């Protein structure tokens, strides 16, 4: 667990299902707790980069829509509304703990183009030097288009990409389940959590199954793929429940929670 307890630069990804209620509106108690814990971890000397989902989900709630839209154009519009609300709340809640945030919206060409990649890395490095907390999201209002491969597809993949861009020591993915299980825990009462995965194999991918909640785009499968992508760069990844953000303290105290993928950074 030394790779986790000693991690200095940490990318934390939080999913839509963690940030919102079933009706799509923000879970303010949980969001406030998350901002408090991340602010405290930054105060302790760690460097925090937050990758957040939720723009479309929050937009759905703010606009009072009965369900997540299916049409691309409508998703783009709802994301634009939700992104404003999301950043307003992050700015307000982090500000309560004397922490300043900076919004970073990314599209997939940040890794496809070497020039854009270097510029993005420079931006992250300057924000971190300034002791700010970058809040990262995919630029959903422009990235969801008909050109295949021009968007990340989910923020789990985005978080692993950011971890590699900033050369993080650790990626933490907060979700609505407390790790990878050897069977579907929602259907099998005897399912057991797998505490550690040394390498993502085809068997591990099969265990990950399909999609997640109806408010987000990713399930355990995308998280396992993101962990594998981070591991390729020698970055360990912990997938854990985001229901109680204070569990992050336990993680960094060396308590085994969630599922840890990969080994120490090479």
N, C-alpha and C positions, 0 to 999 in steps of 0.2 A: 504493500500500500504506500510505499515511500514516494512513488511517482505522483500520488494524489496529495499526500500530506505536505509534500515539499513543492507542489506546483505553484508557480508565481503568476504566470500569464494564463488566464482561464477564460475560455469561451463558454458562456452559459446560454443554452437555447431553451426558450419557454414556448409551449404550444398553445394553440387556441383553446383547447379543452381545459387547460390549466388556468387561463386568463379569464374565461367567461363562464357564465351559467348556461344551462340548456337553452334558454331563450335568446342567447347571443349577447346579452348585456354583460358589461364588465363585472367580474368578481372583485370588488374593490378591496375587501379584506385580504384576499390572497395576494392581489397585486401590490398592496401597500406593504405586506409582510415581505414579499420578494424584494422590493426596492430597499427596505430597511436592512435586510440581510446582506444584499450585494453591496450596499453602501458601507456596512460594517466590515465586510471582507476587504473592500478597497482601503478602508482606514487602517487595516492590519498590515498593509504593505503589498497585498496582491493586486494584480492588474486585471480588471474585469471588462470583458466585451460581451454585451448582451445581444443575442440574436432573437428577435421576437416574431412570432406569428401573430395573427389576430386582426389584421387590417380589414379583411373581408368580413370576418365574424363580427367584429365590433361595428362595422358599417351596417351590417344587417340589423343589429340591435338598435343602433341609433336611428335608422330610418324606419324602424318598426315593420320590417318585412317579415312575412310568415315563414320564409325559408331562404336558404342560401341560393342565389340565382345560378342558373345554368348557362345562360348566354354570355359569351366572352365580353361583349361590350358592357353588359350590365355588371359583370364582375369587376371590370376595370373602374366603372363609376363608383360602385359601392366601396371598393378598396380605397379610392381617393378620399371619400368621406371618412372612412374608418381610420385611415392613416393619420389624419389631423387629430382625431379624438384620442388615438393611442399615444401619440407623441405629447399631446397636451397633458395627459395623465402621467406619463413617465416624467416629464419635466416638473410637474407639480409635486409628485410623490418623492422623487429623488431629491428635489429641492428642500423638502422637509428635513432631510438629513445632511444638508449642506453639500450635496453632490450635484455637479453640473453634468448634463448629458449632451451628446451631439448625435444628430440623426445622420445615418449613412444608408442610402438606398442603392442597392446593387442590381445589376442585370448580369446574365451569364457571360457576356462578352468581356467581363472583368478578368476571366481566366483564359478566354480564347485569344485575347490580344495581349501580347507581352507589354506593350506601352501602357495600356490601361491597368494591367496588373501592377506594374511598378508604381504608377500614380496612386493606386488604391493602397498599396502597402505603405507608401510615404504618408498618406493621409492618416491611416491607422496609427503609424508610429508617432506622428506629431500629436495626435489626440491623446495617446497614452502618455507621452512626455508631459503633456499639459495637465495630467492627472484627471482627465475627463473619463466618463463612461460612454463609449460609443454604443448607440442603440441601432442595430442593423436589421433591415428587412429587405426582402426582394421588392423591386419597384413594380408592384403588381399592376399599377395603372397603365404601364407601358409594356411590361414584359410578357403579358399573356397575349400572344398573337398567333398567327397561322404558320409562322416559320418554325419548323420542328427544331428543337435544340436551342431556341433563343430564350428559354427561361429555365430556372433551376428545377421547377416542378414541385418542390416542397422545401420548407425551411430547415428540415433535417439535413438535406444535402447542402443547403446554403451554409449551415452552421459548421459543417465539416470543411467546406471550402474556405470559410473565414478562418477557421483554426489553422489551416495550412498557410494561408496568406500571412497571418500574423506570427507564425511559428509558435503557436501556443504550447504550453506544457500539458494542458488537459482540456478535453471537451466534455461538458456535462449537458445531457439532454433531459430536461424535465418534462414528464408526460403524465398521462392519467393511469399508468400502471407501473408497479414498482420493479420493473426489470423484465428480462426474458425468462419464460417458463418452459418446462419440458412438455407442456400441453397447454391448451387454452384454459386459463384460470377462470374465465367467465362461464365455461361449460363443464369443467372438470374440477371437482372439489379436491381431488388428490394431486393436482398439478403442483409442481415444486419449482421454486425460483432457482435459476442457475446463477450463482454468485459471480462466476468468473469464466470468461471465454478467452482462451489464449489466441485463437485464430478463427476468423469467420470462414466457415466451410459451407459446402452446399447443404449439409445437414442442418447447420445453424440457420441458414436462410429459410429452409423449409419450416423449421420451428417458428419462425417469425410470423408466418401467416400473411394475412391480408391487411385491409385498411382499418383505420381507427374510427373516431367519433364522426358524427354527421356535421360537426362544426369545423373540422380541419381536413387536410388533404392527406396526411400521412398516418400510417399505422406502424406497428413494430417493424415491419419489413423495411420501411424507409430509414428507420433508426439503425437497424443492423447494417444496412448499406452505408449509411453515414459513418458509423463506427469503423467499418472496414476501410473506408476512404481515408479517415483520420489515421488509422493504424498504419496505412501504407507509408505515411510520413513519420512514423514512430511516435504518434500522439495517442495516448490512451484515451478511452471514452467511457464515461459512466452514464448509463441510462437508468433513471430513477424517478420515483413519484414526485410530482410537483405539488401535491396536495398540501404539504406543510413545508414552506420554504426554509424553515429553521432546520430541517434535516440536512441542509448543506453544511451546517456547523458540524454535525456528526460525521459527515463524509470526510471533511478536512481534519477531523480529530482522529481519523484512522478506523472508524467503525465501518464494517462491511455492510453496505446497503446497496440496493439496486443490482445491476449487472455491470461489471467492469470488463471492457473489451480491450485487449492488447496489453503490451508491456511498457516498461519505462521508455521515455523518449530517447531515441538513438542519438 
